[in-house]
């Protein structure tokens, strides 16, 4: 497995989203509130949150598994 700072940043984005999902499912009657995810990994956020299908270059990168999990 490829270990690099980019992959670590994607893991932290995925972890934050997982925590938010768990908190939301633990309290289904609460409908208010917002959450802000701050990351200095502009490339990771851009790739994970961009609309539309991925191109060949993006889909064949080592970290694409995490990007798809975040989507």
C-alpha positions in Angstrom: 0.0 0.0 0.0 1.2 3.5 -0.8 1.8 5.6 2.3 2.2 9.3 1.7 0.9 12.6 3.2 -1.9 12.8 0.6 -3.3 9.4 1.6 -3.1 10.5 5.2 -5.1 13.6 4.5 -7.7 11.6 2.7 -8.0 9.2 5.7 -8.6 12.2 8.0 -11.3 13.6 5.7 -12.9 10.1 5.7 -12.6 9.8 9.4 -14.3 13.2 10.0 -17.1 12.3 7.7 -17.6 8.9 9.4 -17.8 10.6 12.8 -20.4 13.0 11.5 -22.4 10.2 10.0 -22.3 8.2 13.3 -23.4 11.3 15.3 -26.2 12.0 12.9 -27.5 8.4 13.0 -27.2 8.3 16.8 -29.6 11.3 17.1 -32.2 11.1 14.3 -34.6 13.5 15.9 -32.1 16.4 15.9 -32.4 18.3 12.6 -30.4 21.5 13.2 -26.8 22.4 13.2 -24.0 22.5 10.8 -20.5 21.1 10.6 -17.4 22.6 9.0 -14.6 20.4 7.7 -11.3 22.2 7.4 -8.4 20.7 5.6 -5.2 22.0 4.1 -5.4 19.3 1.4 -6.9 21.2 -1.4 -6.1 18.4 -3.9 -7.9 15.8 -1.8 -11.0 17.9 -1.2 -11.1 18.9 -4.9 -10.8 15.2 -6.0 -13.2 13.8 -3.4 -15.9 16.4 -3.7 -15.8 17.2 -7.4 -19.0 16.4 -9.3 -19.1 14.2 -12.4 -17.3 11.0 -13.3 -13.5 10.6 -12.8 -11.2 10.5 -15.7 -8.7 7.8 -16.3 -5.9 9.7 -14.6 -7.9 10.1 -11.4 -9.4 6.6 -11.4 -6.0 4.9 -11.7 -4.2 6.7 -8.9 -3.4 4.8 -5.7 -5.7 6.8 -3.5 -8.8 6.5 -5.6 -10.2 3.9 -3.2 -10.3 6.6 -0.5 -11.7 9.2 -2.8 -14.6 6.8 -3.8 -15.3 6.0 -0.1 -15.5 9.7 0.7 -17.9 10.3 -2.2 
